[in-house]
C-alpha cells in the first residue's frame, strides 16, 4: 500500500471500509484512497454484482425448466410467470393485497412479516418498501441503460442484501432477466405488439405526448403503455383506452408498423383489439383495418406524425 493514502483496495476487500465510506470521503480527503484503487473497487463491484445475478438466475432458470416440463399447459405457465414478474417491476404496489407470512428460521419466535401478494402466481417475496426500491431501480435502469454497481457496498455477498439499495438493484436485474428469458422461450405466448430493442425513453415520450394531446387517459402509467409494445400477454384490465376514433388509431399504429413484430397467431389489427379499447368499447379489428387517414383532421394528422416521429427517426 502506498503510504500516501489511508486506505487501499485491499481494505475494501477486507471489509475495513465500504463504498459509501469511499464516496463520502474522497472529495474531502485527497489521500483517502488512490484513484487506481478506487477504480479497482468499482471493477470488483461490477464483477460481484454480475456474479451474484448470474448465480441466482441460473438456479431460478433450472427450477423453472423443471416446473415447465411437468406442466400440462406450458404456455399458460410461462405467461403467468412473465405477468407476475412484470407486476413486481411495474405494477401498482398499493393495488396489491397485503398478506402475512411466518419467518420460520426461529420457530420459537415465529415472527410475522407483512408482504404483498403479487398476482397471478401470488408470490409473497417482497413487502411494499422492498417493491418501491425494486421499481425505482428498474426505472433508473431504463433511463441509464445500466445497473448501479455502487450499491455493492462490500465484497461479502452475505452482507449485501441487508442494504436496501442493493436489494432493489439486484431484484430489478433478476426479474428483468427472467422476463427476457421467459419471453425468448419457444412456447412463450404473447398477444400484444412487440418492438425489438424497445427504447423505453422514446416510448415514454410518445406516451406523454399522446396523453397531452388527449389520445389516451391521464392515468396510463409508463409501464402500462410500454407493456403493449413489449411482447406481453395482456389481460382485459390491461388494455389502454384510445379516446379518439378508429381513423386516428389506425394511423398511429400504421406509423409504428415498421418497428413492430407480431405473433404468428395474431394479425396486425387483431392484436390492436388485445391492446386497446376505443372510447371504452371493444376494438373491432375489421373496422380498424378499413379505417383510413383520409378522414383525419389536419391537426390530428400533424400531431400523430410528430409523436411517432420520435420513434421512427434513427
C-alpha positions, 0 to 999 in steps of 0.5 A: 500500500502506498503510504500516501493514502489511508486506505487501499483496495485491499481494505475494501476487500477486507471489509475495513471500509465500504463504498459509501465510506469511499464516496463520502470521503474522497472529495474531502480527503485527497489521500483517502484512497488512490484513484487506481484503487478506487477504480479497482473497487468499482471493477470488483463491484461490477464483477460481484454484482454480475456474479451474484445475478448470474448465480441466482438466475441460473438456479431460478432458470433450472427450477423453472425448466423443471416446473415447465416440463411437468406442466400440462399447459406450458404456455399458460405457465410461462405467461403467468410467470412473465405477468407476475414478474412484470407486476413486481417491476411495474405494477401498482404496489398499493393495488396489491393485497397485503398478506402475512407470512411466518419467518420460520428460521426461529420457530420459537419466535415465529415472527410475522412479516407483512408482504404483498401478494403479487398476482397471478402466481401470488408470490409473497417475496417482497413487502411494499418498501422492498417493491418501491426500491425494486421499481425505482431501480428498474426505472433508473435502469431504463433511463441509464441503460445500466445497473448501479454497481455502487450499491455493492457496498462490500465484497461479502455477498452475505452482507449485501442484501441487508442494504436496501439499495442493493436489494432493489438493484439486484431484484430489478436485474433478476426479474428483468432477466427472467422476463427476457428469458421467459419471453425468448422461450419457444412456447412463450405466448404473447398477444400484444405488439412487440418492438425489438430493442424497445427504447423505453425513453422514446416510448415514454415520450410518445406516451406523454405526448399522446396523453397531452394531446388527449389520445389516451387517459391521464392515468396510463402509467409508463409501464402500462403503455410500454407493456403493449409494445413489449411482447406481453400477454395482456389481460382485459384490465390491461388494455389502454383506452384510445379516446379518439376514433378508429381513423386516428388509431389506425394511423398511429399504429400504421406509423409504428408498423415498421418497428413492430413484430407480431405473433404468428397467431395474431394479425396486425389489427387483431392484436390492436383489439388485445391492446386497446379499447376505443372510447371504452368499447371493444376494438373491432379489428375489421373496422380498424383495418378499413379505417383510413387517414383520409378522414383525419383532421389536419391537426390530428394528422400533424400531431400523430406524425410528430409523436411517432416521429420520435420513434421512427427517426434513427 
